[in-house]
Amino acid sequence: MELTLLREQDATTLWAFENQHRLYFENWINPRADSFYTPEGFDQALQTALRQQAADQAFHYLIWLGGELVGRINLTQVRRDHFHSASLGYRIAPSHSGQGLASEAVKLVMQKAFQVHHLQRLEATARPENPASIRVLLKNGFQQFGHSRCSLQLHRQWFDLLYFEAHAPGFQRPGAVL
């Protein structure tokens, strides 16, 4: 498996990936606007993602297996001052789920987050109905720190969210400041 930062030349492959797996992903996350799935809308989203990377606001990684794009893993909402944190999100093609790819990708992107991007904390969410995603996070050292009830509406139904965090290796929580 290889992770690469999103590049302009990945556009055609990524657009095909997103279109091919659209319905599967929309079972778990809110659908993107229909315009995302047009050439113009996708290009606009791609350019936004590339600008975010250049501005140190997000890092969009593609997950490759034997030259095939099998997933995405993103560090978004990068906050530097005072936080040094980002939100983690990932998606694996249904044809490759259950093979440990998500766990390995999370492990690799955590190394990049902490060693390359110099972040100190990652956050992630998962729905309780998605035990596979919860296992991926726990296996990689994430700890649950919250549970919000009826906080995500998807297909006119409300779902709970579980909140997870992981810190950079060697991070030591300082004593409480009064």
PALUM-263368 format. One record per residue: x, y, z of N, C-alpha, C in turn; residue in three letters. Coordinates in steps of 0.05 Angstrom, whole numbers, plus 5000, padded with zeros to 4 digits. Layout:
% residues N
{{X; Y; Z}; {X; Y; Z}; {X; Y; Z}; 'ALA'}
...
//
This chain:
% residues 178
{{5017; 4976; 5000}; {5000; 5000; 5000}; {5018; 5025; 5000}; 'MET'}
{{5008; 5045; 4986}; {5023; 5070; 4985}; {5003; 5093; 4988}; 'GLU'}
{{5011; 5113; 5003}; {4995; 5138; 5006}; {5010; 5159; 4991}; 'LEU'}
{{4995; 5175; 4975}; {5006; 5198; 4961}; {4988; 5222; 4965}; 'THR'}
{{5000; 5245; 4969}; {4985; 5269; 4970}; {4970; 5274; 4944}; 'LEU'}
{{4946; 5284; 4945}; {4931; 5290; 4922}; {4946; 5309; 4903}; 'LEU'}
{{4946; 5302; 4877}; {4959; 5318; 4857}; {4940; 5323; 4834}; 'ARG'}
{{4945; 5344; 4819}; {4929; 5351; 4796}; {4926; 5327; 4777}; 'GLU'}
{{4948; 5313; 4772}; {4947; 5290; 4753}; {4930; 5267; 4763}; 'GLN'}
{{4921; 5267; 4788}; {4904; 5245; 4798}; {4874; 5250; 4792}; 'ASP'}
{{4868; 5272; 4779}; {4840; 5281; 4776}; {4822; 5260; 4762}; 'ALA'}
{{4831; 5250; 4740}; {4814; 5231; 4725}; {4809; 5205; 4741}; 'THR'}
{{4830; 5195; 4753}; {4827; 5170; 4769}; {4810; 5175; 4793}; 'THR'}
{{4814; 5197; 4806}; {4798; 5203; 4830}; {4768; 5208; 4823}; 'LEU'}
{{4763; 5222; 4802}; {4735; 5227; 4794}; {4721; 5200; 4788}; 'TRP'}
{{4735; 5182; 4774}; {4723; 5156; 4769}; {4718; 5140; 4794}; 'ALA'}
{{4737; 5142; 4813}; {4734; 5128; 4839}; {4709; 5139; 4854}; 'PHE'}
{{4707; 5165; 4856}; {4685; 5177; 4870}; {4658; 5171; 4857}; 'GLU'}
{{4657; 5171; 4831}; {4632; 5164; 4817}; {4625; 5135; 4820}; 'ASN'}
{{4645; 5118; 4818}; {4640; 5089; 4819}; {4629; 5081; 4847}; 'GLN'}
{{4638; 5094; 4868}; {4631; 5086; 4895}; {4612; 5105; 4909}; 'HIS'}
{{4601; 5123; 4894}; {4584; 5144; 4906}; {4561; 5133; 4923}; 'ARG'}
{{4546; 5114; 4913}; {4523; 5104; 4929}; {4532; 5090; 4954}; 'LEU'}
{{4553; 5075; 4953}; {4563; 5061; 4976}; {4572; 5081; 4998}; 'TYR'}
{{4587; 5102; 4990}; {4596; 5121; 5010}; {4573; 5137; 5022}; 'PHE'}
{{4553; 5142; 5005}; {4530; 5158; 5015}; {4513; 5142; 5035}; 'GLU'}
{{4518; 5116; 5039}; {4505; 5102; 5060}; {4515; 5110; 5087}; 'ASN'}
{{4540; 5121; 5088}; {4553; 5126; 5113}; {4557; 5156; 5119}; 'TRP'}
{{4559; 5172; 5098}; {4564; 5200; 5101}; {4544; 5216; 5085}; 'ILE'}
{{4540; 5241; 5092}; {4522; 5258; 5076}; {4531; 5260; 5048}; 'ASN'}
{{4512; 5259; 5029}; {4520; 5260; 5001}; {4532; 5288; 4994}; 'PRO'}
{{4550; 5287; 4976}; {4560; 5312; 4965}; {4539; 5323; 4946}; 'ARG'}
{{4541; 5349; 4941}; {4522; 5361; 4922}; {4525; 5348; 4895}; 'ALA'}
{{4503; 5346; 4880}; {4503; 5334; 4854}; {4524; 5347; 4836}; 'ASP'}
{{4529; 5373; 4840}; {4548; 5387; 4823}; {4576; 5376; 4826}; 'SER'}
{{4582; 5363; 4849}; {4609; 5351; 4853}; {4614; 5330; 4831}; 'PHE'}
{{4593; 5317; 4822}; {4596; 5295; 4803}; {4595; 5304; 4774}; 'TYR'}
{{4597; 5329; 4769}; {4600; 5340; 4742}; {4630; 5347; 4738}; 'THR'}
{{4639; 5347; 4713}; {4668; 5353; 4709}; {4675; 5381; 4721}; 'PRO'}
{{4658; 5400; 4718}; {4664; 5427; 4728}; {4664; 5427; 4759}; 'GLU'}
{{4644; 5415; 4771}; {4642; 5414; 4800}; {4665; 5399; 4812}; 'GLY'}
{{4672; 5376; 4800}; {4694; 5361; 4811}; {4720; 5376; 4808}; 'PHE'}
{{4725; 5390; 4786}; {4749; 5405; 4783}; {4751; 5428; 4803}; 'ASP'}
{{4728; 5440; 4809}; {4728; 5461; 4829}; {4735; 5449; 4856}; 'GLN'}
{{4724; 5426; 4863}; {4730; 5413; 4889}; {4760; 5405; 4890}; 'ALA'}
{{4770; 5395; 4868}; {4798; 5387; 4867}; {4816; 5412; 4871}; 'LEU'}
{{4810; 5433; 4857}; {4826; 5458; 4860}; {4825; 5468; 4889}; 'GLN'}
{{4802; 5467; 4901}; {4799; 5475; 4929}; {4817; 5458; 4947}; 'THR'}
{{4816; 5432; 4943}; {4832; 5414; 4959}; {4862; 5419; 4955}; 'ALA'}
{{4871; 5424; 4931}; {4899; 5430; 4926}; {4907; 5457; 4939}; 'LEU'}
{{4890; 5477; 4938}; {4895; 5502; 4952}; {4897; 5498; 4982}; 'ARG'}
{{4880; 5481; 4993}; {4881; 5476; 5022}; {4908; 5463; 5029}; 'GLN'}
{{4917; 5444; 5013}; {4942; 5432; 5018}; {4965; 5452; 5018}; 'GLN'}
{{4965; 5469; 4997}; {4986; 5489; 4994}; {4986; 5509; 5017}; 'ALA'}
{{4963; 5514; 5029}; {4960; 5533; 5051}; {4962; 5520; 5078}; 'ALA'}
{{4969; 5494; 5079}; {4972; 5479; 5105}; {4946; 5478; 5120}; 'ASP'}
{{4924; 5476; 5106}; {4897; 5475; 5118}; {4885; 5447; 5117}; 'GLN'}
{{4895; 5429; 5100}; {4886; 5402; 5098}; {4906; 5386; 5082}; 'ALA'}
{{4905; 5360; 5085}; {4923; 5342; 5070}; {4905; 5319; 5060}; 'PHE'}
{{4903; 5316; 5034}; {4886; 5296; 5022}; {4904; 5274; 5010}; 'HIS'}
{{4903; 5251; 5022}; {4919; 5229; 5012}; {4902; 5209; 4997}; 'TYR'}
{{4914; 5197; 4976}; {4902; 5175; 4961}; {4915; 5149; 4970}; 'LEU'}
{{4899; 5128; 4971}; {4909; 5102; 4980}; {4910; 5084; 4955}; 'ILE'}
{{4934; 5076; 4949}; {4939; 5060; 4925}; {4948; 5032; 4933}; 'TRP'}
{{4938; 5012; 4918}; {4946; 4984; 4922}; {4952; 4973; 4895}; 'LEU'}
{{4977; 4967; 4890}; {4985; 4956; 4864}; {4978; 4974; 4841}; 'GLY'}
{{4980; 5000; 4844}; {4973; 5019; 4823}; {4943; 5025; 4820}; 'GLY'}
{{4927; 5013; 4837}; {4898; 5018; 4836}; {4890; 5036; 4859}; 'GLU'}
{{4874; 5056; 4854}; {4864; 5074; 4875}; {4842; 5059; 4890}; 'LEU'}
{{4846; 5054; 4915}; {4827; 5038; 4931}; {4815; 5054; 4954}; 'VAL'}
{{4824; 5079; 4958}; {4812; 5095; 4980}; {4824; 5123; 4982}; 'GLY'}
{{4813; 5137; 5000}; {4822; 5164; 5007}; {4825; 5166; 5037}; 'ARG'}
{{4843; 5182; 5046}; {4846; 5188; 5075}; {4854; 5217; 5077}; 'ILE'}
{{4840; 5232; 5093}; {4844; 5261; 5093}; {4848; 5271; 5122}; 'ASN'}
{{4866; 5291; 5123}; {4869; 5306; 5148}; {4858; 5334; 5141}; 'LEU'}
{{4835; 5341; 5152}; {4823; 5366; 5146}; {4820; 5383; 5171}; 'THR'}
{{4810; 5407; 5167}; {4806; 5425; 5190}; {4832; 5428; 5206}; 'GLN'}
{{4855; 5431; 5192}; {4880; 5434; 5206}; {4880; 5461; 5221}; 'VAL'}
{{4886; 5459; 5247}; {4887; 5483; 5264}; {4915; 5483; 5276}; 'ARG'}
{{4930; 5503; 5269}; {4958; 5505; 5279}; {4960; 5519; 5306}; 'ARG'}
{{4954; 5545; 5306}; {4958; 5560; 5331}; {4942; 5548; 5354}; 'ASP'}
{{4956; 5542; 5375}; {4944; 5533; 5401}; {4934; 5504; 5400}; 'HIS'}
{{4929; 5492; 5377}; {4917; 5466; 5375}; {4935; 5445; 5362}; 'PHE'}
{{4947; 5451; 5339}; {4963; 5433; 5324}; {4948; 5407; 5320}; 'HIS'}
{{4924; 5409; 5309}; {4906; 5386; 5306}; {4893; 5386; 5279}; 'SER'}
{{4881; 5363; 5273}; {4866; 5360; 5248}; {4845; 5338; 5252}; 'ALA'}
{{4826; 5338; 5234}; {4805; 5318; 5234}; {4813; 5296; 5213}; 'SER'}
{{4809; 5271; 5221}; {4816; 5249; 5204}; {4790; 5237; 5192}; 'LEU'}
{{4790; 5232; 5166}; {4768; 5219; 5153}; {4779; 5200; 5131}; 'GLY'}
{{4765; 5178; 5126}; {4775; 5160; 5106}; {4752; 5145; 5093}; 'TYR'}
{{4757; 5134; 5070}; {4738; 5118; 5056}; {4753; 5097; 5039}; 'ARG'}
{{4744; 5073; 5040}; {4756; 5051; 5025}; {4735; 5040; 5005}; 'ILE'}
{{4744; 5034; 4981}; {4725; 5022; 4962}; {4713; 4997; 4973}; 'ALA'}
{{4687; 4992; 4968}; {4675; 4969; 4980}; {4688; 4942; 4971}; 'PRO'}
{{4699; 4942; 4948}; {4712; 4917; 4939}; {4738; 4911; 4954}; 'SER'}
{{4748; 4930; 4970}; {4772; 4927; 4985}; {4767; 4929; 5015}; 'HIS'}
{{4742; 4931; 5024}; {4737; 4933; 5052}; {4741; 4905; 5066}; 'SER'}
{{4747; 4906; 5091}; {4751; 4881; 5106}; {4778; 4868; 5102}; 'GLY'}
{{4796; 4882; 5089}; {4823; 4871; 5083}; {4845; 4884; 5100}; 'GLN'}
{{4837; 4901; 5119}; {4857; 4914; 5135}; {4869; 4939; 5123}; 'GLY'}
{{4859; 4947; 5100}; {4871; 4971; 5086}; {4866; 4996; 5102}; 'LEU'}
{{4842; 4999; 5113}; {4836; 5024; 5128}; {4854; 5025; 5152}; 'ALA'}
{{4858; 5003; 5167}; {4876; 5004; 5190}; {4904; 5011; 5182}; 'SER'}
{{4914; 5000; 5160}; {4941; 5006; 5151}; {4943; 5035; 5142}; 'GLU'}
{{4923; 5045; 5128}; {4923; 5073; 5118}; {4922; 5092; 5141}; 'ALA'}
{{4906; 5086; 5162}; {4905; 5104; 5185}; {4933; 5104; 5199}; 'VAL'}
{{4945; 5081; 5202}; {4971; 5080; 5214}; {4991; 5097; 5198}; 'LYS'}
{{4991; 5095; 5172}; {5010; 5110; 5155}; {5004; 5140; 5156}; 'LEU'}
{{4979; 5147; 5155}; {4973; 5176; 5156}; {4978; 5188; 5183}; 'VAL'}
{{4975; 5172; 5204}; {4982; 5183; 5231}; {5012; 5189; 5232}; 'MET'}
{{5029; 5171; 5220}; {5058; 5177; 5219}; {5063; 5203; 5204}; 'GLN'}
{{5049; 5207; 5182}; {5053; 5232; 5167}; {5043; 5256; 5183}; 'LYS'}
{{5020; 5253; 5196}; {5009; 5275; 5211}; {5028; 5284; 5233}; 'ALA'}
{{5040; 5265; 5247}; {5056; 5272; 5270}; {5085; 5278; 5262}; 'PHE'}
{{5096; 5264; 5242}; {5124; 5267; 5236}; {5129; 5287; 5213}; 'GLN'}
{{5111; 5288; 5193}; {5115; 5305; 5170}; {5101; 5332; 5174}; 'VAL'}
{{5076; 5330; 5183}; {5060; 5355; 5185}; {5061; 5367; 5213}; 'HIS'}
{{5074; 5353; 5232}; {5080; 5363; 5259}; {5054; 5370; 5274}; 'HIS'}
{{5034; 5354; 5271}; {5009; 5357; 5287}; {5013; 5342; 5313}; 'LEU'}
{{4997; 5349; 5333}; {4999; 5337; 5359}; {4974; 5320; 5366}; 'GLN'}
{{4952; 5326; 5352}; {4927; 5313; 5359}; {4910; 5309; 5334}; 'ARG'}
{{4898; 5285; 5332}; {4879; 5279; 5311}; {4852; 5272; 5323}; 'LEU'}
{{4831; 5281; 5310}; {4804; 5275; 5318}; {4790; 5259; 5296}; 'GLU'}
{{4771; 5242; 5303}; {4756; 5227; 5284}; {4728; 5222; 5295}; 'ALA'}
{{4709; 5217; 5278}; {4683; 5209; 5287}; {4675; 5183; 5273}; 'THR'}
{{4657; 5169; 5285}; {4646; 5144; 5274}; {4618; 5141; 5285}; 'ALA'}
{{4601; 5129; 5268}; {4574; 5122; 5277}; {4575; 5096; 5292}; 'ARG'}
{{4560; 5093; 5314}; {4559; 5068; 5328}; {4552; 5044; 5311}; 'PRO'}
{{4537; 5049; 5289}; {4529; 5027; 5271}; {4552; 5018; 5253}; 'GLU'}
{{4575; 5030; 5256}; {4598; 5024; 5239}; {4621; 5012; 5256}; 'ASN'}
{{4617; 4988; 5266}; {4638; 4976; 5284}; {4665; 4973; 5270}; 'PRO'}
{{4665; 4969; 5244}; {4690; 4965; 5230}; {4707; 4991; 5232}; 'ALA'}
{{4694; 5014; 5228}; {4709; 5039; 5230}; {4718; 5044; 5259}; 'SER'}
{{4702; 5037; 5278}; {4710; 5040; 5306}; {4734; 5023; 5312}; 'ILE'}
{{4734; 4998; 5302}; {4757; 4980; 5306}; {4783; 4992; 5294}; 'ARG'}
{{4780; 5004; 5270}; {4803; 5016; 5257}; {4815; 5037; 5275}; 'VAL'}
{{4798; 5054; 5286}; {4808; 5076; 5303}; {4821; 5065; 5328}; 'LEU'}
{{4807; 5047; 5342}; {4818; 5036; 5367}; {4844; 5021; 5362}; 'LEU'}
{{4845; 5006; 5341}; {4870; 4991; 5334}; {4894; 5010; 5331}; 'LYS'}
{{4888; 5034; 5322}; {4910; 5054; 5318}; {4914; 5073; 5341}; 'ASN'}
{{4903; 5066; 5364}; {4909; 5081; 5388}; {4890; 5104; 5394}; 'GLY'}
{{4869; 5108; 5378}; {4849; 5128; 5384}; {4834; 5120; 5409}; 'PHE'}
{{4825; 5140; 5424}; {4809; 5135; 5447}; {4783; 5152; 5444}; 'GLN'}
{{4761; 5140; 5452}; {4736; 5154; 5451}; {4735; 5174; 5473}; 'GLN'}
{{4726; 5199; 5466}; {4723; 5219; 5486}; {4695; 5232; 5487}; 'PHE'}
{{4677; 5223; 5469}; {4651; 5235; 5470}; {4631; 5218; 5454}; 'GLY'}
{{4605; 5225; 5459}; {4583; 5211; 5445}; {4561; 5232; 5443}; 'HIS'}
{{4554; 5240; 5418}; {4532; 5259; 5415}; {4508; 5244; 5403}; 'SER'}
{{4486; 5250; 5414}; {4461; 5236; 5406}; {4446; 5252; 5385}; 'ARG'}
{{4437; 5237; 5365}; {4421; 5249; 5343}; {4434; 5274; 5332}; 'CYS'}
{{4459; 5271; 5324}; {4475; 5294; 5315}; {4481; 5294; 5285}; 'SER'}
{{4474; 5273; 5271}; {4479; 5271; 5243}; {4453; 5262; 5229}; 'LEU'}
{{4444; 5278; 5210}; {4420; 5270; 5195}; {4430; 5260; 5168}; 'GLN'}
{{4421; 5236; 5161}; {4428; 5223; 5136}; {4404; 5209; 5125}; 'LEU'}
{{4396; 5216; 5101}; {4372; 5204; 5089}; {4348; 5207; 5107}; 'HIS'}
{{4344; 5230; 5119}; {4321; 5237; 5136}; {4320; 5221; 5162}; 'ARG'}
{{4342; 5209; 5170}; {4343; 5194; 5195}; {4366; 5206; 5211}; 'GLN'}
{{4362; 5207; 5238}; {4382; 5218; 5255}; {4399; 5195; 5267}; 'TRP'}
{{4426; 5201; 5269}; {4445; 5182; 5279}; {4462; 5194; 5301}; 'PHE'}
{{4471; 5178; 5319}; {4491; 5186; 5339}; {4519; 5187; 5326}; 'ASP'}
{{4537; 5201; 5339}; {4565; 5201; 5331}; {4582; 5196; 5355}; 'LEU'}
{{4603; 5180; 5352}; {4623; 5176; 5372}; {4648; 5192; 5364}; 'LEU'}
{{4660; 5205; 5384}; {4684; 5222; 5379}; {4709; 5209; 5390}; 'TYR'}
{{4730; 5209; 5374}; {4755; 5196; 5381}; {4778; 5216; 5378}; 'PHE'}
{{4800; 5211; 5393}; {4824; 5227; 5391}; {4849; 5210; 5394}; 'GLU'}
{{4870; 5219; 5382}; {4897; 5207; 5385}; {4917; 5229; 5386}; 'ALA'}
{{4938; 5225; 5402}; {4959; 5244; 5405}; {4985; 5234; 5393}; 'HIS'}
{{5003; 5252; 5387}; {5029; 5245; 5376}; {5044; 5227; 5396}; 'ALA'}
{{5060; 5208; 5387}; {5076; 5192; 5405}; {5093; 5210; 5423}; 'PRO'}
{{5095; 5203; 5448}; {5111; 5218; 5466}; {5097; 5243; 5478}; 'GLY'}
{{5072; 5248; 5468}; {5058; 5271; 5478}; {5051; 5266; 5507}; 'PHE'}
{{5057; 5285; 5524}; {5051; 5282; 5552}; {5032; 5304; 5560}; 'GLN'}
{{5010; 5297; 5571}; {4991; 5317; 5580}; {5003; 5333; 5603}; 'ARG'}
{{5004; 5359; 5599}; {5015; 5375; 5620}; {4996; 5376; 5644}; 'PRO'}
{{5006; 5383; 5667}; {4989; 5386; 5690}; {4969; 5409; 5686}; 'GLY'}
{{4947; 5407; 5700}; {4926; 5427; 5698}; {4937; 5454; 5707}; 'ALA'}
{{4930; 5475; 5691}; {4937; 5502; 5698}; {4914; 5515; 5712}; 'VAL'}
{{4919; 5527; 5735}; {4898; 5540; 5750}; {4897; 5570; 5743}; 'LEU'}
//
